[in-house]
Amino acid sequence: MKKLTIALLFGGKSVEHEISVISALQAAAALDREKYDPLPIYITKQNDFYIGGEIGRIEAYRDIPALLSKSQRVVLVRDGAKVTALRQPARAFGRQVLAEIDAVFPIVHGSNAEDGALQGFLRLLDVPFVGCDVTASAIGMDKYAQKMIFRDHQIPVLDCLCLRARKYDADPDAALALLEKRFGYPLIVKPANLGSSVGISKAGESASLRRALDLAFRFAERVLVEPAVQNLREINCAVLGDADEARVSVCEEPLNADEILSYENKYMGGGKNGKTSKLGQRAEGSKGMASLERKIPAELTPEQEARVKDYALRAFQAIEASGVSRVDFLMDRESGEIWLNEINTIPGSLSFYLWEPAGLPYPQLLEELIRLAFKRRRSQEDLVFSFETNVLANAEFGGASKC
């Protein structure tokens, strides 16, 4: 049987660029080489696409200018029934088509990539691709929009206010007064459309609230403010499947050194206490989200675990997600109250560490994700996107043509 060429797209114009590189090279290393030919395609922070022998090596990213000098820039285009990677710029002589692609595996994180922008491009290419479609991707990156949808589906979420940069800059004192009256302190402030805990901070009084807002507005035009959960525990689980059928992984509890799980906690060593899951290193030594210390499974009562998994599955279905998503929860350790915090439609490391304890090895997880991509493609082929009639056949404009 002919092997399928799977293009893994990663990087991009995002503050989570480096984490995307780690997640994608982990996946490339775990793909079944008897079935798939992985084609790593690196997207620079200027949104240029590159392929080459060094693109799949994590050490090469220590010096990206040197990496690019040894790699080939390409563009993805549809040519008949195939999607191809073409040399860019084209040469007068020599081969222009450098690869033919059977399916795309976007492993990107953050705005301009995970938020539906890249998925829209892949829809235009009419190529099968892994993960959520355009709408679910956009919702998954908008913390405010997803809260409204989850609330409509009777999934508990924290109350919040969404502030826009221009309105805040016009009268910061009024915004602070509104937040203090609505919630009091302490508060959590975060960009409305970023992940990996970038730009998130906690405020205990007006001065720290101003600093928190200034920080969050550096990364986004819209900022979300919500009350901080006292006696906080963070509980996460992953969901795998599509609108027809999905299942939930084991639950985890990240063990962070700070009250907020920071970017450094997640990707640069984690906390110092507690036990970690036993995970093999991938991507030649880089673990990504696997480096975070965590309890797997999380210590929950049967009733708490059932609630978390029920909310996670309902959230996945509410946005019509596909592929694998991680759903993050906030829990008050004294009252036991649980709130859904957010859904991540392309989680760091694809949450493989939550599926391995459930008996699903990483290569099999990747195979399931690719299967779901082709399943969606077959469903879309049954839909009607155009009519045979041509309404332009007799169309004309009055007067002289300006073309």
C-alpha positions in Angstrom: 0.0 0.0 0.0 1.3 3.4 -0.9 2.3 5.5 2.0 0.5 8.8 2.6 2.5 12.1 2.6 1.4 14.0 5.7 2.5 17.6 5.8 3.0 18.8 9.4 2.5 22.6 9.5 4.0 24.4 12.5 5.4 27.7 13.7 3.6 30.7 12.4 3.1 34.3 13.4 2.2 33.6 17.1 3.6 34.2 20.5 3.3 30.4 20.9 5.6 29.8 17.9 8.3 27.9 19.7 5.9 25.6 21.5 4.3 24.7 18.1 7.8 23.7 16.9 8.2 21.3 19.8 4.7 19.8 19.5 5.0 19.2 15.7 8.4 17.6 15.9 7.2 15.3 18.7 4.4 14.2 16.4 6.7 13.8 13.4 8.9 11.5 15.5 5.9 9.4 16.5 4.2 8.9 13.2 4.1 5.3 11.9 6.7 5.3 9.1 5.3 2.2 7.5 2.1 4.1 6.7 3.1 7.7 6.5 5.8 9.9 5.1 6.0 13.0 7.4 6.8 16.3 5.6 7.6 18.9 8.2 6.8 22.4 6.9 8.0 25.2 9.1 6.1 28.5 9.0 8.3 31.5 10.0 7.1 34.4 12.0 6.7 36.2 8.7 4.4 33.4 7.5 6.9 32.0 4.9 6.8 28.2 4.4 10.1 26.1 4.4 11.0 22.5 3.9 14.3 20.7 4.0 16.3 18.0 5.8 17.1 20.2 8.8 13.5 21.3 9.3 12.7 18.2 11.2 15.6 18.5 13.7 14.9 20.3 17.0 18.5 21.3 17.4 18.4 23.3 14.1 16.0 25.8 15.7 18.8 27.1 18.0 19.8 29.3 15.0 16.8 29.9 12.8 18.6 32.2 10.2 21.2 29.4 9.6 18.3 26.8 9.4 16.5 28.8 6.7 19.7 29.3 4.7 19.9 25.5 4.4 16.2 25.0 3.6 13.9 25.7 0.7 11.0 28.1 0.7 7.8 26.7 -0.8 4.2 27.7 -1.5 1.3 25.2 -1.2 -1.0 25.2 -4.3 -3.7 22.9 -5.7 -2.8 21.4 -9.0 -5.8 19.4 -10.3 -6.6 16.7 -7.7 -3.3 17.2 -5.9 -1.9 19.7 -3.4 1.8 20.3 -4.0 4.7 22.2 -2.5 6.2 24.4 -5.1 9.7 25.9 -5.0 9.5 29.6 -4.2 10.8 31.6 -6.0 10.5 29.4 -9.1 13.7 28.6 -11.1 14.0 28.7 -14.9 15.3 25.2 -14.9 14.9 22.2 -12.6 12.1 20.6 -10.6 9.5 23.0 -9.3 7.2 20.5 -7.5 9.1 19.4 -4.4 6.4 17.3 -2.8 2.8 16.1 -3.3 0.7 16.2 -0.2 -2.1 13.8 0.7 -3.2 15.4 4.0 -2.2 18.3 6.3 -1.6 18.1 10.0 -1.7 21.6 11.5 0.2 21.6 14.8 0.1 25.3 15.5 -0.8 27.2 18.7 -2.2 30.7 19.2 -3.6 33.5 17.1 -3.0 33.7 13.4 -2.7 30.0 13.3 -4.9 27.9 15.6 -7.7 30.5 15.4 -9.1 29.4 12.0 -6.8 31.5 9.8 -4.7 28.5 8.7 -7.8 26.2 8.6 -9.5 28.6 6.2 -6.4 28.5 3.9 -6.5 24.6 4.0 -10.2 24.7 3.1 -9.4 26.8 0.1 -6.7 24.3 -0.9 -9.4 21.6 -0.6 -7.0 19.3 1.2 -7.9 16.9 4.1 -6.6 18.3 7.4 -6.5 17.2 11.0 -8.4 18.9 13.7 -11.1 21.4 14.0 -12.7 23.1 11.1 -12.7 26.9 10.7 -15.6 27.8 13.0 -14.6 25.6 15.9 -11.0 26.8 15.6 -12.1 30.4 15.8 -14.3 29.8 18.8 -11.6 27.8 20.5 -9.3 30.7 20.4 -11.8 33.3 21.6 -12.1 32.9 25.4 -15.1 35.2 25.6 -17.1 33.7 22.7 -16.6 30.1 24.1 -17.8 31.2 27.5 -21.0 32.5 26.0 -21.5 29.2 24.1 -20.8 27.1 27.1 -23.1 29.1 29.3 -25.8 28.6 26.7 -25.2 24.8 27.0 -25.6 24.9 30.8 -21.9 24.3 31.4 -20.7 26.3 34.5 -18.2 29.1 33.7 -17.0 32.1 35.7 -18.6 35.4 35.2 -16.5 37.9 33.2 -16.2 41.2 31.5 -14.5 41.7 28.1 -12.7 45.1 27.6 -11.5 46.6 24.4 -8.2 48.4 24.2 -9.5 51.7 22.7 -12.4 52.0 25.2 -10.1 51.2 28.1 -7.5 53.7 27.0 -10.2 56.4 26.7 -11.1 56.1 30.4 -9.0 53.6 32.5 -10.5 54.8 35.8 -14.0 54.1 34.7 -13.0 50.6 33.6 -11.3 49.9 37.0 -14.4 51.2 38.9 -16.7 48.9 36.8 -14.5 45.9 37.5 -14.2 46.6 41.2 -17.9 47.1 41.6 -18.8 44.0 39.5 -16.3 41.6 41.1 -14.1 43.0 43.8 -10.7 41.5 44.3 -8.7 39.3 43.5 -9.1 39.2 39.7 -7.6 37.3 36.8 -6.7 39.3 33.7 -5.9 37.6 30.4 -5.9 38.3 26.7 -9.1 37.1 25.1 -7.4 35.2 22.2 -4.1 33.7 23.4 -3.1 30.5 25.0 -0.1 29.1 26.9 -0.8 31.5 29.8 0.8 34.3 27.8 -0.2 37.7 29.2 -2.1 36.4 32.2 -1.8 37.8 35.7 -3.6 38.1 39.0 -4.5 41.5 40.5 -5.2 42.0 44.2 -5.8 45.8 44.2 -6.1 48.7 41.8 -2.4 49.3 41.1 -1.8 45.6 40.2 -5.0 45.6 38.2 -3.7 48.5 36.0 -0.4 46.6 35.5 -2.3 43.4 34.6 -4.4 45.2 32.1 -1.4 47.0 30.5 0.3 43.6 30.2 -2.7 41.8 28.6 -3.3 44.7 26.2 0.2 44.3 24.9 -0.8 40.9 23.4 -4.5 41.5 22.4 -7.0 44.1 21.6 -9.6 42.4 23.8 -9.0 41.4 27.4 -11.0 39.2 29.7 -11.3 39.9 33.4 -12.9 37.4 35.8 -12.9 36.7 39.6 -10.0 34.6 40.8 -11.0 31.2 42.2 -10.0 30.8 45.9 -8.3 27.6 47.0 -7.5 26.9 43.3 -7.0 23.5 41.8 -6.5 23.1 38.0 -7.9 20.0 36.4 -7.6 19.1 32.7 -8.7 16.3 30.4 -8.7 15.7 26.7 -11.5 14.8 24.2 -10.9 12.8 21.0 -13.4 12.4 18.2 -15.9 14.4 16.2 -19.6 15.4 16.2 -20.6 11.7 15.7 -18.6 10.1 18.5 -16.0 11.2 21.0 -14.3 10.0 24.2 -12.6 11.5 27.1 -9.1 10.9 28.4 -7.9 10.5 32.0 -7.8 13.7 34.1 -4.7 15.5 35.2 -3.8 18.1 37.8 -0.9 20.3 36.9 1.4 21.0 39.8 2.5 24.6 39.4 4.7 26.7 41.5 2.6 29.8 41.1 -1.1 30.4 41.7 -1.5 30.9 37.9 0.0 28.2 35.7 2.5 30.3 33.8 4.2 29.9 30.5 7.4 28.9 32.4 5.6 26.3 34.5 4.1 24.7 31.3 7.2 24.7 29.1 10.3 25.4 31.0 10.5 22.9 33.7 7.3 23.0 35.7 6.9 23.1 39.4 9.2 21.5 42.0 6.9 19.4 44.0 4.7 16.3 43.4 5.1 13.4 41.1 5.2 13.4 37.3 3.8 11.0 34.8 6.5 8.7 33.2 6.9 10.1 29.7 9.6 9.3 27.2 11.4 12.3 25.7 10.4 13.2 22.2 11.5 15.7 19.5 15.1 14.8 20.4 15.0 15.9 24.0 12.2 18.5 24.1 9.1 17.5 26.0 6.9 20.6 25.5 3.8 20.2 27.7 5.2 16.8 28.9 7.8 18.7 30.9 5.2 20.1 33.3 4.9 18.3 36.6 1.4 16.8 37.1 -0.6 14.1 38.8 -2.1 11.6 36.4 -4.7 10.6 37.2 -5.9 13.6 39.2 -7.1 12.8 42.7 -10.8 13.4 42.3 -13.9 11.8 43.8 -15.8 9.6 41.4 -18.5 12.3 41.3 -16.0 15.1 40.6 -14.4 13.0 37.8 -17.7 12.3 36.2 -18.7 15.9 36.2 -15.4 17.0 34.7 -15.7 14.4 31.9 -19.3 15.3 31.2 -18.6 19.0 31.0 -15.6 18.3 28.7 -17.5 16.2 26.3 -20.4 18.6 26.2 -18.0 21.5 25.5 -16.3 19.6 22.7 -19.7 18.9 21.1 -21.0 22.5 21.7 -18.4 24.0 19.4 -18.6 21.0 17.0 -14.9 20.3 17.6 -12.9 17.5 15.8 -9.6 15.8 16.4 -8.2 16.2 19.9 -8.8 19.1 22.3 -7.8 19.7 25.9 -10.5 21.1 28.2 -9.2 23.0 31.2 -11.1 23.4 34.5 -10.9 25.5 37.6 -11.9 24.0 40.9 -12.3 25.3 44.5 -10.5 22.6 46.6 -12.7 23.4 49.7 -16.2 23.8 48.1 -15.6 21.3 45.3 -17.2 23.8 42.8 -16.0 23.3 39.2 -15.9 25.8 36.3 -14.9 25.2 32.8 -12.0 27.6 32.0 -11.3 27.0 28.3 -11.0 24.6 25.5 -7.8 24.2 23.5 -8.4 22.9 20.0 -4.7 22.1 19.3 -3.3 21.5 22.7 0.4 21.5 23.5 2.0 18.1 22.7 -1.5 17.1 21.4 -2.1 16.0 25.0 -0.5 12.6 24.2 0.4 12.3 27.9 -3.3 12.1 28.8 -4.0 9.3 26.3 -1.1 7.0 27.0 -2.3 6.3 30.6 -5.7 5.4 29.0 -4.1 2.8 26.8 -3.8 4.8 23.6 -0.1 5.1 22.5 1.0 8.3 20.7 1.3 6.7 17.3 -2.2 5.3 17.5 -3.5 8.7 18.6 -1.9 10.3 15.6 -3.4 7.6 13.3 -6.9 8.3 14.8 -6.5 12.0 14.1 -5.6 11.3 10.5 -8.5 9.0 10.1 -10.9 11.7 11.4 -9.4 14.1 8.8 -10.3 11.8 5.9 -13.7 11.0 7.4 -14.6 14.7 7.4 -13.3 15.1 3.8 -15.6 12.2 2.7 -18.6 13.9 4.4 -17.8 17.2 2.7 -17.6 15.5 -0.7 -21.3 14.6 -0.4 -22.3 18.3 0.0 -23.3 20.6 -2.9 -21.1 23.7 -3.2 -22.1 24.8 -6.7 -24.8 24.7 -9.3 -24.5 23.7 -12.9 -26.4 26.7 -14.2 -24.4 29.8 -15.0 -26.2 33.0 -14.0 -23.4 35.0 -15.7 -24.1 33.6 -19.1 -26.3 36.5 -20.1 -25.0 39.1 -17.6 -23.9 42.5 -18.8 -23.4 46.0 -17.4 -25.0 49.0 -18.9 -22.7 51.7 -20.3 -19.0 51.5 -21.3 -16.8 49.0 -19.6 -14.3 50.4 -17.1 -12.1 47.3 -17.2 
